Amino acid sequence: MIKTYKSRKQMVRDNFIGFDATNMTRDDIVNRIKSEGFKDFYFDTVAISHGVYGANGVIIDIETNTDIPETITTFSILSRNTTLLEFL
């Protein structure tokens, strides 16, 4: 279930964030997770912050792609950029 917020600050307060990926590309994020030893994973959107002009931020879990999914880490994108649009 995806939670929606009107405030990015409230979204960040309510969710634990492992790292901030605002200035990273999708490939940078994938390479960071692969460098930690994980090779089979997927992205799961946890929360979205909406404003008047659309999505302002997002919080995403990275989970293992196994029989019993396990959360590897959580990251945030807190600005309206192309990486944010790739995950929505």
C-alpha positions in Angstrom: 0.0 0.0 0.0 1.4 3.4 -1.0 0.9 6.2 1.5 0.3 9.7 0.2 1.4 12.9 1.9 0.8 16.6 1.3 4.2 17.5 2.9 7.6 16.1 2.1 8.8 16.9 5.7 6.0 14.8 7.2 6.7 12.0 4.7 10.4 11.9 5.8 9.4 12.0 9.5 7.0 9.1 9.2 9.4 6.8 7.3 12.9 5.5 7.9 15.3 6.4 5.1 18.6 4.6 4.5 20.0 7.2 2.0 19.0 10.2 0.0 19.1 9.6 -3.8 17.9 13.0 -4.9 21.0 13.8 -6.9 21.5 10.2 -8.2 20.4 8.6 -11.4 18.6 5.2 -11.5 21.8 3.6 -12.8 23.8 5.1 -9.8 21.2 3.6 -7.4 21.4 0.2 -9.0 25.2 0.2 -9.0 25.3 1.2 -5.3 23.0 -1.8 -4.4 25.0 -4.2 -6.6 28.3 -3.1 -5.0 26.8 -4.1 -1.6 26.5 -7.7 -2.9 22.9 -7.9 -4.0 22.2 -8.9 -7.6 18.5 -9.8 -7.7 16.3 -7.1 -6.3 13.3 -4.8 -7.1 12.0 -1.4 -6.2 8.8 -1.0 -4.2 7.3 2.5 -3.8 6.3 3.1 -0.1 5.2 6.8 0.0 4.6 9.7 -2.4 4.4 13.4 -1.6 1.9 15.3 -3.8 1.7 19.0 -4.4 -0.4 21.2 -6.6 1.7 20.5 -9.6 2.2 16.7 -9.1 4.6 14.5 -7.2 7.3 16.3 -5.1 9.0 13.3 -3.5 9.0 9.6 -3.1 10.3 7.0 -0.7 11.2 3.6 -2.1 12.1 0.3 -0.5 14.6 -2.0 -2.3 13.7 -5.6 -1.7 15.3 -8.9 -2.5 13.6 -10.9 -5.3 13.4 -14.3 -3.4 10.6 -16.5 -2.1 10.5 -14.5 1.1 11.2 -10.8 0.2 13.5 -8.9 2.5 14.0 -5.2 2.6 17.6 -4.3 1.8 17.3 -0.5 2.3 15.1 2.5 1.8 15.9 5.6 -0.1 14.2 8.9 -0.9 14.1 11.3 -3.8 13.0 14.7 -2.5 12.8 16.8 -5.6 11.0 16.8 -8.9 13.5 15.4 -11.4 13.8 12.7 -14.0 14.8 10.0 -11.5 11.6 10.6 -9.6 9.6 10.2 -12.8 11.4 6.9 -13.6 10.2 5.4 -10.3 6.6 6.6 -10.6 
